[in-house]
Amino acid sequence: MKLVSAIIKPFKLDEVRDALTGVGVSGLTVSEVKGFGRQKGQTEIYRGAEYLVSFLPKVKIEIVVDDTQVERAVEAIQKAAHTGKIGDGKIFVTAVEQAVRIRTGEQGSNAL
Amino acid sequence: MHKNASRAATALAALFIGVTSTSAWAADKPVIDTGDTAWLLVATALVLMMNIPGLSLFYAGMVRKKNVLATAVQAFAVAALVTVLWLVVGYSLAFTDGGAVNGIIGGLSRVFGTGLHGSVHPLAKTVPENVFLMYQATFAIITPAIIAGAFAERMKFSAMMWFMGLWVLLVYVPVAHWIWGGGFLGDAGVLDFAGGLVVHLNAGIAGLVCALVIGRREGYGHEYMAPHNLVLTLIGTSLLWVGWFGFNAGSALSSGELAGAAMLNTHVAAAVAALAWMAIEWAARGKPSVLGVLSGAVAGLGTITPAAGYVEPWAAMLIGLAAGGVCYWSSVVLKNRLGYDDSLDVFGVHGISGILGPLMVGVFATRAINDVDHGQPVGLVDGHAAQILIQLYGVVAVAAFSSVVTWALLRILDATIGLRVTREEETEGLDTVLHGERVQ
């Protein structure tokens, strides 16, 4: 099992979700996050007081998938979240030791 | 025939006696006009609405989320506090005859609201005096509440309450008496229709002194201090705009053409000033900000306040244009160049409009709209250029008095109970530190 975490542009969330559903991913977790990367921040001005906002709003999605699904899932996210401009985000894949479905107690791949 | 003539004579005599006794009664008892009274009752509610929730939301939206409750409650608590002080002694000292010292301060004939029954005030002879007292109470409430924007996000609630209560009695009450209550500035011919000097300059100068004495907020100039919710500020500004009809058109103290002129001028000046600020900011900064168009409207409303019932509508448009431009400069350019932290621009908007507006009265006031001097020319447009100097005298007197007494009050309070929360408390936020509550 692998944990796939992706930081994407907020307006791309629906497309990413549809793409993941299309490759058989049956659930995901979404968080609103802020951060910075190569994309520069933006300037806000209130009655002449300027603030450079260096942390931009992003959406973080997390899915745990079976090893056989990882490649398709990552590809689906990469294609759906892509605009070609800086700030499109990143995808991280990490190993997962165990998964448990709370309702039934099922473990491992069966719990996904 | 003879009998009929005799009966007619009796009837005539009865009518005559009736008429004379009616006019004798009229001399004793004031004639209340229900139209005037109804309008003043409504205007009173409108001006209170400007303060709560108008001003309260206007300011609450501009602070950081950790200070939103502490900021919103200031105008509300001040409304309660000043109401009591006004009835107890404030109204009497501001609006009754002070005898030998009437040039400076009024008398005590209306303390605790005594002597109101069957009475009218000389400024509003067709309205029961209890309505006039209530109407003036709302002005006494909103004036100190405006100052709160200058020391937002760092003053102790206890110090704020002491300051507001003392300020109303020691600054607002005398200044209101000087200009409206029979004092020396009104006698000198200073014109202030609805409170450019009494309210806006008075509060604006006090705000500047507060910002200078209390000092900047922690992290001012380098930390992110953007308004947390400008929707609240938009709602607050909208309530202010509508409520301002009560403020300015109500200051006609009657219901008729003068009130109509004041309402029209108020509305037009607000609109032009909002557009002016928007256009300047758009050209200078590339974007028309929400806070900018809101600030422009308030600047226009503040600047037209002393002029609302004295000028032609075309002059109100020019006043609005000047308000948008000058207050943009004072809030955006001047403040950031001088570096004082007048957090919500009490001086930049209200103080500057309180200088600009009264001077504009000297230029544009005309007997065609309000014949205050019985046919004599009023402002420069009538050929009376000296009115500008008379207005300047009013500006200097109010600014000097308000700044000195405000400074002394703050120094005394700082030495006794302290004005500011600690650095740690300021960082944590006033909502939890001062009130034990917070917005989720």
HADDOCK unambig.tbl for C-alpha pairs under 7 A between the chains (distance, minus, plus):
assign (segid A and resid 46 and name CA) (segid B and resid 226 and name CA) 6.85 0.50 0.50
assign (segid A and resid 46 and name CA) (segid B and resid 291 and name CA) 6.76 0.50 0.50
assign (segid A and resid 47 and name CA) (segid B and resid 292 and name CA) 6.55 0.50 0.50
assign (segid A and resid 47 and name CA) (segid B and resid 331 and name CA) 6.52 0.50 0.50
assign (segid A and resid 47 and name CA) (segid B and resid 332 and name CA) 5.07 0.50 0.50
assign (segid A and resid 48 and name CA) (segid B and resid 332 and name CA) 4.57 0.50 0.50
assign (segid A and resid 48 and name CA) (segid B and resid 333 and name CA) 6.92 0.50 0.50
assign (segid A and resid 51 and name CA) (segid B and resid 224 and name CA) 6.32 0.50 0.50
